Amino acid sequence: MMWTSFATERSLRLLISINGIRIDLKKVKVIINWQEPENVKNIRAFIGFTNFY
């Protein structure tokens, strides 16, 4: 596999660059600041979003 010359590529919820692969910190900040779920629908939305992280 050959590395291409790009700064950063967002793919599959990850940041891929010449320095390696890492999670997107913007997504982590959203999780930290998520309002407390008040019903089943909100709990499912939270779990669905955070399942990857």
mmCIF entry with sequence, helices, sheets and N, C-alpha, C, O atoms, coordinates in Angstrom:
data_MODEL
# 
_entry.id   MODEL 
# 
_entity.id                         1 
_entity.type                       polymer 
_entity.pdbx_number_of_molecules   1 
# 
_entity_poly.entity_id                      1 
_entity_poly.type                           'polypeptide(L)' 
_entity_poly.nstd_linkage                   no 
_entity_poly.nstd_monomer                   no 
_entity_poly.pdbx_seq_one_letter_code       MMWTSFATERSLRLLISINGIRIDLKKVKVIINWQEPENVKNIRAFIGFTNFY 
_entity_poly.pdbx_seq_one_letter_code_can   MMWTSFATERSLRLLISINGIRIDLKKVKVIINWQEPENVKNIRAFIGFTNFY 
_entity_poly.pdbx_strand_id                 A 
# 
loop_
_entity_poly_seq.entity_id 
_entity_poly_seq.num 
_entity_poly_seq.mon_id 
_entity_poly_seq.hetero 
1 1  MET n 
1 2  MET n 
1 3  TRP n 
1 4  THR n 
1 5  SER n 
1 6  PHE n 
1 7  ALA n 
1 8  THR n 
1 9  GLU n 
1 10 ARG n 
1 11 SER n 
1 12 LEU n 
1 13 ARG n 
1 14 LEU n 
1 15 LEU n 
1 16 ILE n 
1 17 SER n 
1 18 ILE n 
1 19 ASN n 
1 20 GLY n 
1 21 ILE n 
1 22 ARG n 
1 23 ILE n 
1 24 ASP n 
1 25 LEU n 
1 26 LYS n 
1 27 LYS n 
1 28 VAL n 
1 29 LYS n 
1 30 VAL n 
1 31 ILE n 
1 32 ILE n 
1 33 ASN n 
1 34 TRP n 
1 35 GLN n 
1 36 GLU n 
1 37 PRO n 
1 38 GLU n 
1 39 ASN n 
1 40 VAL n 
1 41 LYS n 
1 42 ASN n 
1 43 ILE n 
1 44 ARG n 
1 45 ALA n 
1 46 PHE n 
1 47 ILE n 
1 48 GLY n 
1 49 PHE n 
1 50 THR n 
1 51 ASN n 
1 52 PHE n 
1 53 TYR n 
# 
_struct_asym.id          A 
_struct_asym.entity_id   1 
# 
loop_
_struct_conf.conf_type_id 
_struct_conf.id 
_struct_conf.pdbx_PDB_helix_id 
_struct_conf.beg_label_comp_id 
_struct_conf.beg_label_asym_id 
_struct_conf.beg_label_seq_id 
_struct_conf.pdbx_beg_PDB_ins_code 
_struct_conf.end_label_comp_id 
_struct_conf.end_label_asym_id 
_struct_conf.end_label_seq_id 
_struct_conf.pdbx_end_PDB_ins_code 
_struct_conf.beg_auth_comp_id 
_struct_conf.beg_auth_asym_id 
_struct_conf.beg_auth_seq_id 
_struct_conf.end_auth_comp_id 
_struct_conf.end_auth_asym_id 
_struct_conf.end_auth_seq_id 
_struct_conf.pdbx_PDB_helix_class 
_struct_conf.details 
_struct_conf.pdbx_PDB_helix_length 
HELX_P HELX_P1 AA1 LEU A 25 ? ILE A 32 ? LEU A 25 ILE A 32 1 ? 8  
HELX_P HELX_P2 AA2 VAL A 40 ? THR A 50 ? VAL A 40 THR A 50 1 ? 11 
# 
_struct_conf_type.id          HELX_P 
_struct_conf_type.criteria    ? 
_struct_conf_type.reference   ? 
# 
_struct_sheet.id               AA1 
_struct_sheet.type             ? 
_struct_sheet.number_strands   3 
_struct_sheet.details          ? 
# 
loop_
_struct_sheet_order.sheet_id 
_struct_sheet_order.range_id_1 
_struct_sheet_order.range_id_2 
_struct_sheet_order.offset 
_struct_sheet_order.sense 
AA1 1 2 ? anti-parallel 
AA1 2 3 ? anti-parallel 
# 
loop_
_struct_sheet_range.sheet_id 
_struct_sheet_range.id 
_struct_sheet_range.beg_label_comp_id 
_struct_sheet_range.beg_label_asym_id 
_struct_sheet_range.beg_label_seq_id 
_struct_sheet_range.pdbx_beg_PDB_ins_code 
_struct_sheet_range.end_label_comp_id 
_struct_sheet_range.end_label_asym_id 
_struct_sheet_range.end_label_seq_id 
_struct_sheet_range.pdbx_end_PDB_ins_code 
_struct_sheet_range.beg_auth_comp_id 
_struct_sheet_range.beg_auth_asym_id 
_struct_sheet_range.beg_auth_seq_id 
_struct_sheet_range.end_auth_comp_id 
_struct_sheet_range.end_auth_asym_id 
_struct_sheet_range.end_auth_seq_id 
AA1 1 THR A 8  ? SER A 11 ? THR A 8  SER A 11 
AA1 2 LEU A 14 ? SER A 17 ? LEU A 14 SER A 17 
AA1 3 GLY A 20 ? ILE A 23 ? GLY A 20 ILE A 23 
# 
loop_
_atom_site.group_PDB 
_atom_site.id 
_atom_site.type_symbol 
_atom_site.label_atom_id 
_atom_site.label_alt_id 
_atom_site.label_comp_id 
_atom_site.label_asym_id 
_atom_site.label_entity_id 
_atom_site.label_seq_id 
_atom_site.pdbx_PDB_ins_code 
_atom_site.Cartn_x 
_atom_site.Cartn_y 
_atom_site.Cartn_z 
_atom_site.occupancy 
_atom_site.B_iso_or_equiv 
_atom_site.pdbx_formal_charge 
_atom_site.auth_seq_id 
_atom_site.auth_comp_id 
_atom_site.auth_asym_id 
_atom_site.auth_atom_id 
_atom_site.pdbx_PDB_model_num 
ATOM 1   N N  . MET A 1 1  ? 0.838   -1.178 0.000  1.00 0.00 ? 1  MET A N  1 
ATOM 2   C CA . MET A 1 1  ? 0.000   0.000  0.000  1.00 0.00 ? 1  MET A CA 1 
ATOM 3   C C  . MET A 1 1  ? 0.882   1.240  0.000  1.00 0.00 ? 1  MET A C  1 
ATOM 4   O O  . MET A 1 1  ? 1.835   1.333  0.774  1.00 0.00 ? 1  MET A O  1 
ATOM 5   N N  . MET A 1 2  ? 0.568   2.170  -0.852 1.00 0.00 ? 2  MET A N  1 
ATOM 6   C CA . MET A 1 2  ? 1.367   3.390  -0.978 1.00 0.00 ? 2  MET A CA 1 
ATOM 7   C C  . MET A 1 2  ? 0.622   4.569  -0.364 1.00 0.00 ? 2  MET A C  1 
ATOM 8   O O  . MET A 1 2  ? -0.565  4.758  -0.628 1.00 0.00 ? 2  MET A O  1 
ATOM 9   N N  . TRP A 1 3  ? 1.304   5.354  0.444  1.00 0.00 ? 3  TRP A N  1 
ATOM 10  C CA . TRP A 1 3  ? 0.705   6.534  1.047  1.00 0.00 ? 3  TRP A CA 1 
ATOM 11  C C  . TRP A 1 3  ? 0.593   7.628  -0.001 1.00 0.00 ? 3  TRP A C  1 
ATOM 12  O O  . TRP A 1 3  ? 1.512   7.828  -0.795 1.00 0.00 ? 3  TRP A O  1 
ATOM 13  N N  . THR A 1 4  ? -0.520  8.328  -0.006 1.00 0.00 ? 4  THR A N  1 
ATOM 14  C CA . THR A 1 4  ? -0.680  9.464  -0.902 1.00 0.00 ? 4  THR A CA 1 
ATOM 15  C C  . THR A 1 4  ? -0.333  10.744 -0.165 1.00 0.00 ? 4  THR A C  1 
ATOM 16  O O  . THR A 1 4  ? -0.204  10.746 1.060  1.00 0.00 ? 4  THR A O  1 
ATOM 17  N N  . SER A 1 5  ? -0.185  11.811 -0.891 1.00 0.00 ? 5  SER A N  1 
ATOM 18  C CA . SER A 1 5  ? 0.199   13.075 -0.261 1.00 0.00 ? 5  SER A CA 1 
ATOM 19  C C  . SER A 1 5  ? -1.038  13.909 0.053  1.00 0.00 ? 5  SER A C  1 
ATOM 20  O O  . SER A 1 5  ? -1.398  14.806 -0.709 1.00 0.00 ? 5  SER A O  1 
ATOM 21  N N  . PHE A 1 6  ? -1.678  13.615 1.161  1.00 0.00 ? 6  PHE A N  1 
ATOM 22  C CA . PHE A 1 6  ? -2.794  14.421 1.626  1.00 0.00 ? 6  PHE A CA 1 
ATOM 23  C C  . PHE A 1 6  ? -2.570  14.768 3.080  1.00 0.00 ? 6  PHE A C  1 
ATOM 24  O O  . PHE A 1 6  ? -1.902  14.036 3.811  1.00 0.00 ? 6  PHE A O  1 
ATOM 25  N N  . ALA A 1 7  ? -3.132  15.890 3.495  1.00 0.00 ? 7  ALA A N  1 
ATOM 26  C CA . ALA A 1 7  ? -2.945  16.339 4.874  1.00 0.00 ? 7  ALA A CA 1 
ATOM 27  C C  . ALA A 1 7  ? -3.745  15.462 5.828  1.00 0.00 ? 7  ALA A C  1 
ATOM 28  O O  . ALA A 1 7  ? -3.178  14.804 6.701  1.00 0.00 ? 7  ALA A O  1 
ATOM 29  N N  . THR A 1 8  ? -5.048  15.455 5.661  1.00 0.00 ? 8  THR A N  1 
ATOM 30  C CA . THR A 1 8  ? -5.917  14.645 6.510  1.00 0.00 ? 8  THR A CA 1 
ATOM 31  C C  . THR A 1 8  ? -7.145  14.254 5.716  1.00 0.00 ? 8  THR A C  1 
ATOM 32  O O  . THR A 1 8  ? -7.692  15.071 4.975  1.00 0.00 ? 8  THR A O  1 
ATOM 33  N N  . GLU A 1 9  ? -7.579  13.033 5.858  1.00 0.00 ? 9  GLU A N  1 
ATOM 34  C CA . GLU A 1 9  ? -8.771  12.543 5.172  1.00 0.00 ? 9  GLU A CA 1 
ATOM 35  C C  . GLU A 1 9  ? -9.740  11.998 6.214  1.00 0.00 ? 9  GLU A C  1 
ATOM 36  O O  . GLU A 1 9  ? -9.357  11.182 7.052  1.00 0.00 ? 9  GLU A O  1 
ATOM 37  N N  . ARG A 1 10 ? -10.995 12.447 6.165  1.00 0.00 ? 10 ARG A N  1 
ATOM 38  C CA . ARG A 1 10 ? -12.023 11.930 7.078  1.00 0.00 ? 10 ARG A CA 1 
ATOM 39  C C  . ARG A 1 10 ? -12.687 10.744 6.401  1.00 0.00 ? 10 ARG A C  1 
ATOM 40  O O  . ARG A 1 10 ? -13.266 10.870 5.322  1.00 0.00 ? 10 ARG A O  1 
ATOM 41  N N  . SER A 1 11 ? -12.594 9.599  7.044  1.00 0.00 ? 11 SER A N  1 
ATOM 42  C CA . SER A 1 11 ? -13.160 8.400  6.459  1.00 0.00 ? 11 SER A CA 1 
ATOM 43  C C  . SER A 1 11 ? -13.636 7.474  7.566  1.00 0.00 ? 11 SER A C  1 
ATOM 44  O O  . SER A 1 11 ? -12.902 7.210  8.519  1.00 0.00 ? 11 SER A O  1 
ATOM 45  N N  . LEU A 1 12 ? -14.861 6.980  7.443  1.00 0.00 ? 12 LEU A N  1 
ATOM 46  C CA . LEU A 1 12 ? -15.392 6.021  8.411  1.00 0.00 ? 12 LEU A CA 1 
ATOM 47  C C  . LEU A 1 12 ? -15.268 6.506  9.852  1.00 0.00 ? 12 LEU A C  1 
ATOM 48  O O  . LEU A 1 12 ? -14.927 5.730  10.745 1.00 0.00 ? 12 LEU A O  1 
ATOM 49  N N  . ARG A 1 13 ? -15.540 7.768  10.074 1.00 0.00 ? 13 ARG A N  1 
ATOM 50  C CA . ARG A 1 13 ? -15.499 8.371  11.412 1.00 0.00 ? 13 ARG A CA 1 
ATOM 51  C C  . ARG A 1 13 ? -14.098 8.421  12.009 1.00 0.00 ? 13 ARG A C  1 
ATOM 52  O O  . ARG A 1 13 ? -13.954 8.575  13.221 1.00 0.00 ? 13 ARG A O  1 
ATOM 53  N N  . LEU A 1 14 ? -13.080 8.297  11.193 1.00 0.00 ? 14 LEU A N  1 
ATOM 54  C CA . LEU A 1 14 ? -11.696 8.358  11.662 1.00 0.00 ? 14 LEU A CA 1 
ATOM 55  C C  . LEU A 1 14 ? -10.945 9.436  10.894 1.00 0.00 ? 14 LEU A C  1 
ATOM 56  O O  . LEU A 1 14 ? -11.337 9.805  9.787  1.00 0.00 ? 14 LEU A O  1 
ATOM 57  N N  . LEU A 1 15 ? -9.874  9.935  11.479 1.00 0.00 ? 15 LEU A N  1 
ATOM 58  C CA . LEU A 1 15 ? -8.981  10.845 10.784 1.00 0.00 ? 15 LEU A CA 1 
ATOM 59  C C  . LEU A 1 15 ? -7.770  10.047 10.326 1.00 0.00 ? 15 LEU A C  1 
ATOM 60  O O  . LEU A 1 15 ? -7.063  9.441  11.131 1.00 0.00 ? 15 LEU A O  1 
ATOM 61  N N  . ILE A 1 16 ? -7.548  10.058 9.035  1.00 0.00 ? 16 ILE A N  1 
ATOM 62  C CA . ILE A 1 16 ? -6.450  9.296  8.460  1.00 0.00 ? 16 ILE A CA 1 
ATOM 63  C C  . ILE A 1 16 ? -5.453  10.288 7.874  1.00 0.00 ? 16 ILE A C  1 
ATOM 64  O O  . ILE A 1 16 ? -5.807  11.117 7.036  1.00 0.00 ? 16 ILE A O  1 
ATOM 65  N N  . SER A 1 17 ? -4.207  10.196 8.320  1.00 0.00 ? 17 SER A N  1 
ATOM 66  C CA . SER A 1 17 ? -3.167  11.078 7.802  1.00 0.00 ? 17 SER A CA 1 
ATOM 67  C C  . SER A 1 17 ? -1.866  10.311 7.709  1.00 0.00 ? 17 SER A C  1 
ATOM 68  O O  . SER A 1 17 ? -1.801  9.126  8.037  1.00 0.00 ? 17 SER A O  1 
ATOM 69  N N  . ILE A 1 18 ? -0.848  10.987 7.265  1.00 0.00 ? 18 ILE A N  1 
ATOM 70  C CA . ILE A 1 18 ? 0.472   10.372 7.148  1.00 0.00 ? 18 ILE A CA 1 
ATOM 71  C C  . ILE A 1 18 ? 1.008   9.979  8.530  1.00 0.00 ? 18 ILE A C  1 
ATOM 72  O O  . ILE A 1 18 ? 1.874   9.112  8.646  1.00 0.00 ? 18 ILE A O  1 
ATOM 73  N N  . ASN A 1 19 ? 0.478   10.631 9.578  1.00 0.00 ? 19 ASN A N  1 
ATOM 74  C CA . ASN A 1 19 ? 0.913   10.344 10.949 1.00 0.00 ? 19 ASN A CA 1 
ATOM 75  C C  . ASN A 1 19 ? 0.182   9.159  11.575 1.00 0.00 ? 19 ASN A C  1 
ATOM 76  O O  . ASN A 1 19 ? 0.545   8.712  12.663 1.00 0.00 ? 19 ASN A O  1 
ATOM 77  N N  . GLY A 1 20 ? -0.840  8.650  10.897 1.00 0.00 ? 20 GLY A N  1 
ATOM 78  C CA . GLY A 1 20 ? -1.561  7.496  11.426 1.00 0.00 ? 20 GLY A CA 1 
ATOM 79  C C  . GLY A 1 20 ? -3.062  7.679  11.388 1.00 0.00 ? 20 GLY A C  1 
ATOM 80  O O  . GLY A 1 20 ? -3.569  8.563  10.699 1.00 0.00 ? 20 GLY A O  1 
ATOM 81  N N  . ILE A 1 21 ? -3.770  6.847  12.125 1.00 0.00 ? 21 ILE A N  1 
ATOM 82  C CA . ILE A 1 21 ? -5.225  6.850  12.185 1.00 0.00 ? 21 ILE A CA 1 
ATOM 83  C C  . ILE A 1 21 ? -5.640  7.162  13.615 1.00 0.00 ? 21 ILE A C  1 
ATOM 84  O O  . ILE A 1 21 ? -5.102  6.595  14.566 1.00 0.00 ? 21 ILE A O  1 
ATOM 85  N N  . ARG A 1 22 ? -6.614  8.080  13.761 1.00 0.00 ? 22 ARG A N  1 
ATOM 86  C CA . ARG A 1 22 ? -7.110  8.411  15.094 1.00 0.00 ? 22 ARG A CA 1 
ATOM 87  C C  . ARG A 1 22 ? -8.569  8.790  15.018 1.00 0.00 ? 22 ARG A C  1 
ATOM 88  O O  . ARG A 1 22 ? -9.096  9.038  13.934 1.00 0.00 ? 22 ARG A O  1 
ATOM 89  N N  . ILE A 1 23 ? -9.228  8.838  16.169 1.00 0.00 ? 23 ILE A N  1 
ATOM 90  C CA . ILE A 1 23 ? -10.633 9.213  16.186 1.00 0.00 ? 23 ILE A CA 1 
ATOM 91  C C  . ILE A 1 23 ? -10.745 10.722 16.022 1.00 0.00 ? 23 ILE A C  1 
ATOM 92  O O  . ILE A 1 23 ? -9.795  11.458 16.289 1.00 0.00 ? 23 ILE A O  1 
ATOM 93  N N  . ASP A 1 24 ? -11.910 11.175 15.580 1.00 0.00 ? 24 ASP A N  1 
ATOM 94  C CA . ASP A 1 24 ? -12.175 12.594 15.381 1.00 0.00 ? 24 ASP A CA 1 
ATOM 95  C C  . ASP A 1 24 ? -12.548 13.204 16.733 1.00 0.00 ? 24 ASP A C  1 
ATOM 96  O O  . ASP A 1 24 ? -13.576 12.847 17.308 1.00 0.00 ? 24 ASP A O  1 
ATOM 97  N N  . LEU A 1 25 ? -11.728 14.111 17.240 1.00 0.00 ? 25 LEU A N  1 
ATOM 98  C CA . LEU A 1 25 ? -11.978 14.704 18.557 1.00 0.00 ? 25 LEU A CA 1 
ATOM 99  C C  . LEU A 1 25 ? -13.242 15.555 18.585 1.00 0.00 ? 25 LEU A C  1 
ATOM 100 O O  . LEU A 1 25 ? -13.815 15.762 19.655 1.00 0.00 ? 25 LEU A O  1 
ATOM 101 N N  . LYS A 1 26 ? -13.686 16.052 17.437 1.00 0.00 ? 26 LYS A N  1 
ATOM 102 C CA . LYS A 1 26 ? -14.947 16.794 17.393 1.00 0.00 ? 26 LYS A CA 1 
ATOM 103 C C  . LYS A 1 26 ? -16.104 15.885 17.801 1.00 0.00 ? 26 LYS A C  1 
ATOM 104 O O  . LYS A 1 26 ? -17.033 16.327 18.476 1.00 0.00 ? 26 LYS A O  1 
ATOM 105 N N  . LYS A 1 27 ? -16.050 14.631 17.396 1.00 0.00 ? 27 LYS A N  1 
ATOM 106 C CA . LYS A 1 27 ? -17.100 13.671 17.761 1.00 0.00 ? 27 LYS A CA 1 
ATOM 107 C C  . LYS A 1 27 ? -17.078 13.382 19.261 1.00 0.00 ? 27 LYS A C  1 
ATOM 108 O O  . LYS A 1 27 ? -18.130 13.239 19.883 1.00 0.00 ? 27 LYS A O  1 
ATOM 109 N N  . VAL A 1 28 ? -15.894 13.297 19.835 1.00 0.00 ? 28 VAL A N  1 
ATOM 110 C CA . VAL A 1 28 ? -15.772 13.049 21.272 1.00 0.00 ? 28 VAL A CA 1 
ATOM 111 C C  . VAL A 1 28 ? -16.346 14.233 22.057 1.00 0.00 ? 28 VAL A C  1 
ATOM 112 O O  . VAL A 1 28 ? -17.015 14.038 23.071 1.00 0.00 ? 28 VAL A O  1 
ATOM 113 N N  . LYS A 1 29 ? -16.087 15.457 21.592 1.00 0.00 ? 29 LYS A N  1 
ATOM 114 C CA . LYS A 1 29 ? -16.633 16.644 22.264 1.00 0.00 ? 29 LYS A CA 1 
ATOM 115 C C  . LYS A 1 29 ? -18.156 16.650 22.229 1.00 0.00 ? 29 LYS A C  1 
ATOM 116 O O  . LYS A 1 29 ? -18.801 17.063 23.193 1.00 0.00 ? 29 LYS A O  1 
ATOM 117 N N  . VAL A 1 30 ? -18.737 16.189 21.110 1.00 0.00 ? 30 VAL A N  1 
ATOM 118 C CA . VAL A 1 30 ? -20.195 16.101 21.025 1.00 0.00 ? 30 VAL A CA 1 
ATOM 119 C C  . VAL A 1 30 ? -20.726 15.131 22.076 1.00 0.00 ? 30 VAL A C  1 
ATOM 120 O O  . VAL A 1 30 ? -21.741 15.405 22.716 1.00 0.00 ? 30 VAL A O  1 
ATOM 121 N N  . ILE A 1 31 ? -20.054 14.012 22.255 1.00 0.00 ? 31 ILE A N  1 
ATOM 122 C CA . ILE A 1 31 ? -20.474 13.020 23.249 1.00 0.00 ? 31 ILE A CA 1 
ATOM 123 C C  . ILE A 1 31 ? -20.386 13.598 24.658 1.00 0.00 ? 31 ILE A C  1 
ATOM 124 O O  . ILE A 1 31 ? -21.296 13.416 25.467 1.00 0.00 ? 31 ILE A O  1 
ATOM 125 N N  . ILE A 1 32 ? -19.302 14.286 24.944 1.00 0.00 ? 32 ILE A N  1 
ATOM 126 C CA . ILE A 1 32 ? -19.111 14.867 26.278 1.00 0.00 ? 32 ILE A CA 1 
ATOM 127 C C  . ILE A 1 32 ? -20.187 15.902 26.589 1.00 0.00 ? 32 ILE A C  1 
ATOM 128 O O  . ILE A 1 32 ? -20.657 15.990 27.723 1.00 0.00 ? 32 ILE A O  1 
ATOM 129 N N  . ASN A 1 33 ? -20.578 16.684 25.584 1.00 0.00 ? 33 ASN A N  1 
ATOM 130 C CA . ASN A 1 33 ? -21.542 17.768 25.783 1.00 0.00 ? 33 ASN A CA 1 
ATOM 131 C C  . ASN A 1 33 ? -22.987 17.364 25.504 1.00 0.00 ? 33 ASN A C  1 
ATOM 132 O O  . ASN A 1 33 ? -23.872 18.219 25.508 1.00 0.00 ? 33 ASN A O  1 
ATOM 133 N N  . TRP A 1 34 ? -23.240 16.084 25.263 1.00 0.00 ? 34 TRP A N  1 
ATOM 134 C CA . TRP A 1 34 ? -24.583 15.588 24.945 1.00 0.00 ? 34 TRP A CA 1 
ATOM 135 C C  . TRP A 1 34 ? -25.504 15.821 26.135 1.00 0.00 ? 34 TRP A C  1 
ATOM 136 O O  . TRP A 1 34 ? -25.132 15.539 27.274 1.00 0.00 ? 34 TRP A O  1 
ATOM 137 N N  . GLN A 1 35 ? -26.699 16.334 25.878 1.00 0.00 ? 35 GLN A N  1 
ATOM 138 C CA . GLN A 1 35 ? -27.661 16.526 26.963 1.00 0.00 ? 35 GLN A CA 1 
ATOM 139 C C  . GLN A 1 35 ? -28.117 15.176 27.500 1.00 0.00 ? 35 GLN A C  1 
ATOM 140 O O  . GLN A 1 35 ? -28.144 14.183 26.774 1.00 0.00 ? 35 GLN A O  1 
ATOM 141 N N  . GLU A 1 36 ? -28.471 15.154 28.768 1.00 0.00 ? 36 GLU A N  1 
ATOM 142 C CA . GLU A 1 36 ? -28.917 13.905 29.383 1.00 0.00 ? 36 GLU A CA 1 
ATOM 143 C C  . GLU A 1 36 ? -30.195 13.416 28.714 1.00 0.00 ? 36 GLU A C  1 
ATOM 144 O O  . GLU A 1 36 ? -31.172 14.159 28.618 1.00 0.00 ? 36 GLU A O  1 
ATOM 145 N N  . PRO A 1 37 ? -30.191 12.163 28.249 1.00 0.00 ? 37 PRO A N  1 
ATOM 146 C CA . PRO A 1 37 ? -31.391 11.617 27.592 1.00 0.00 ? 37 PRO A CA 1 
ATOM 147 C C  . PRO A 1 37 ? -32.586 11.601 28.542 1.00 0.00 ? 37 PRO A C  1 
ATOM 148 O O  . PRO A 1 37 ? -32.463 11.243 29.713 1.00 0.00 ? 37 PRO A O  1 
ATOM 149 N N  . GLU A 1 38 ? -33.751 11.997 28.010 1.00 0.00 ? 38 GLU A N  1 
ATOM 150 C CA . GLU A 1 38 ? -34.949 12.078 28.842 1.00 0.00 ? 38 GLU A CA 1 
ATOM 151 C C  . GLU A 1 38 ? -35.979 11.003 28.528 1.00 0.00 ? 38 GLU A C  1 
ATOM 152 O O  . GLU A 1 38 ? -36.937 10.822 29.279 1.00 0.00 ? 38 GLU A O  1 
ATOM 153 N N  . ASN A 1 39 ? -35.785 10.281 27.411 1.00 0.00 ? 39 ASN A N  1 
ATOM 154 C CA . ASN A 1 39 ? -36.739 9.231  27.061 1.00 0.00 ? 39 ASN A CA 1 
ATOM 155 C C  . ASN A 1 39 ? -36.017 8.146  26.263 1.00 0.00 ? 39 ASN A C  1 
ATOM 156 O O  . ASN A 1 39 ? -34.829 8.269  25.966 1.00 0.00 ? 39 ASN A O  1 
ATOM 157 N N  . VAL A 1 40 ? -36.739 7.096  25.924 1.00 0.00 ? 40 VAL A N  1 
ATOM 158 C CA . VAL A 1 40 ? -36.140 5.952  25.237 1.00 0.00 ? 40 VAL A CA 1 
ATOM 159 C C  . VAL A 1 40 ? -35.569 6.368  23.877 1.00 0.00 ? 40 VAL A C  1 
ATOM 160 O O  . VAL A 1 40 ? -34.483 5.925  23.503 1.00 0.00 ? 40 VAL A O  1 
ATOM 161 N N  . LYS A 1 41 ? -36.287 7.208  23.143 1.00 0.00 ? 41 LYS A N  1 
ATOM 162 C CA . LYS A 1 41 ? -35.813 7.660  21.826 1.00 0.00 ? 41 LYS A CA 1 
ATOM 163 C C  . LYS A 1 41 ? -34.467 8.370  21.952 1.00 0.00 ? 41 LYS A C  1 
ATOM 164 O O  . LYS A 1 41 ? -33.563 8.125  21.154 1.00 0.00 ? 41 LYS A O  1 
ATOM 165 N N  . ASN A 1 42 ? -34.326 9.243  22.940 1.00 0.00 ? 42 ASN A N  1 
ATOM 166 C CA . ASN A 1 42 ? -33.067 9.967  23.144 1.00 0.00 ? 42 ASN A CA 1 
ATOM 167 C C  . ASN A 1 42 ? -31.944 9.033  23.602 1.00 0.00 ? 42 ASN A C  1 
ATOM 168 O O  . ASN A 1 42 ? -30.790 9.216  23.214 1.00 0.00 ? 42 ASN A O  1 
ATOM 169 N N  . ILE A 1 43 ? -32.272 8.053  24.411 1.00 0.00 ? 43 ILE A N  1 
ATOM 170 C CA . ILE A 1 43 ? -31.268 7.078  24.846 1.00 0.00 ? 43 ILE A CA 1 
ATOM 171 C C  . ILE A 1 43 ? -30.760 6.281  23.655 1.00 0.00 ? 43 ILE A C  1 
ATOM 172 O O  . ILE A 1 43 ? -29.557 6.053  23.525 1.00 0.00 ? 43 ILE A O  1 
ATOM 173 N N  . ARG A 1 44 ? -31.672 5.854  22.783 1.00 0.00 ? 44 ARG A N  1 
ATOM 174 C CA . ARG A 1 44 ? -31.268 5.103  21.587 1.00 0.00 ? 44 ARG A CA 1 
ATOM 175 C C  . ARG A 1 44 ? -30.392 5.958  20.670 1.00 0.00 ? 44 ARG A C  1 
ATOM 176 O O  . ARG A 1 44 ? -29.419 5.459  20.104 1.00 0.00 ? 44 ARG A O  1 
ATOM 177 N N  . ALA A 1 45 ? -30.727 7.227  20.521 1.00 0.00 ? 45 ALA A N  1 
ATOM 178 C CA . ALA A 1 45 ? -29.922 8.123  19.686 1.00 0.00 ? 45 ALA A CA 1 
ATOM 179 C C  . ALA A 1 45 ? -28.514 8.255  20.258 1.00 0.00 ? 45 ALA A C  1 
ATOM 180 O O  . ALA A 1 45 ? -27.533 8.208  19.515 1.00 0.00 ? 45 ALA A O  1 
ATOM 181 N N  . PHE A 1 46 ? -28.413 8.421  21.577 1.00 0.00 ? 46 PHE A N  1 
ATOM 182 C CA . PHE A 1 46 ? -27.108 8.540  22.229 1.00 0.00 ? 46 PHE A CA 1 
ATOM 183 C C  . PHE A 1 46 ? -26.288 7.265  22.066 1.00 0.00 ? 46 PHE A C  1 
ATOM 184 O O  . PHE A 1 46 ? -25.113 7.319  21.702 1.00 0.00 ? 46 PHE A O  1 
ATOM 185 N N  . ILE A 1 47 ? -26.903 6.129  22.332 1.00 0.00 ? 47 ILE A N  1 
ATOM 186 C CA . ILE A 1 47 ? -26.191 4.854  22.199 1.00 0.00 ? 47 ILE A CA 1 
ATOM 187 C C  . ILE A 1 47 ? -25.762 4.608  20.752 1.00 0.00 ? 47 ILE A C  1 
ATOM 188 O O  . ILE A 1 47 ? -24.658 4.123  20.499 1.00 0.00 ? 47 ILE A O  1 
ATOM 189 N N  . GLY A 1 48 ? -26.632 4.941  19.813 1.00 0.00 ? 48 GLY A N  1 
ATOM 190 C CA . GLY A 1 48 ? -26.298 4.772  18.413 1.00 0.00 ? 48 GLY A CA 1 
ATOM 191 C C  . GLY A 1 48 ? -25.106 5.618  17.993 1.00 0.00 ? 48 GLY A C  1 
ATOM 192 O O  . GLY A 1 48 ? -24.250 5.155  17.239 1.00 0.00 ? 48 GLY A O  1 
ATOM 193 N N  . PHE A 1 49 ? -25.044 6.852  18.473 1.00 0.00 ? 49 PHE A N  1 
ATOM 194 C CA . PHE A 1 49 ? -23.940 7.739  18.119 1.00 0.00 ? 49 PHE A CA 1 
ATOM 195 C C  . PHE A 1 49 ? -22.652 7.335  18.804 1.00 0.00 ? 49 PHE A C  1 
ATOM 196 O O  . PHE A 1 49 ? -21.580 7.380  18.200 1.00 0.00 ? 49 PHE A O  1 
ATOM 197 N N  . THR A 1 50 ? -22.754 6.940  20.067 1.00 0.00 ? 50 THR A N  1 
ATOM 198 C CA . THR A 1 50 ? -21.543 6.630  20.831 1.00 0.00 ? 50 THR A CA 1 
ATOM 199 C C  . THR A 1 50 ? -21.057 5.205  20.661 1.00 0.00 ? 50 THR A C  1 
ATOM 200 O O  . THR A 1 50 ? -19.966 4.875  21.126 1.00 0.00 ? 50 THR A O  1 
ATOM 201 N N  . ASN A 1 51 ? -21.824 4.360  20.017 1.00 0.00 ? 51 ASN A N  1 
ATOM 202 C CA . ASN A 1 51 ? -21.459 2.951  19.894 1.00 0.00 ? 51 ASN A CA 1 
ATOM 203 C C  . ASN A 1 51 ? -20.060 2.752  19.287 1.00 0.00 ? 51 ASN A C  1 
ATOM 204 O O  . ASN A 1 51 ? -19.323 1.860  19.708 1.00 0.00 ? 51 ASN A O  1 
ATOM 205 N N  . PHE A 1 52 ? -19.705 3.563  18.322 1.00 0.00 ? 52 PHE A N  1 
ATOM 206 C CA . PHE A 1 52 ? -18.410 3.416  17.676 1.00 0.00 ? 52 PHE A CA 1 
ATOM 207 C C  . PHE A 1 52 ? -17.271 3.842  18.597 1.00 0.00 ? 52 PHE A C  1 
ATOM 208 O O  . PHE A 1 52 ? -16.202 3.232  18.588 1.00 0.00 ? 52 PHE A O  1 
ATOM 209 N N  . TYR A 1 53 ? -17.494 4.875  19.383 1.00 0.00 ? 53 TYR A N  1 
ATOM 210 C CA . TYR A 1 53 ? -16.450 5.418  20.227 1.00 0.00 ? 53 TYR A CA 1 
ATOM 211 C C  . TYR A 1 53 ? -16.447 4.758  21.562 1.00 0.00 ? 53 TYR A C  1 
ATOM 212 O O  . TYR A 1 53 ? -15.625 5.092  22.415 1.00 0.00 ? 53 TYR A O  1 
# 
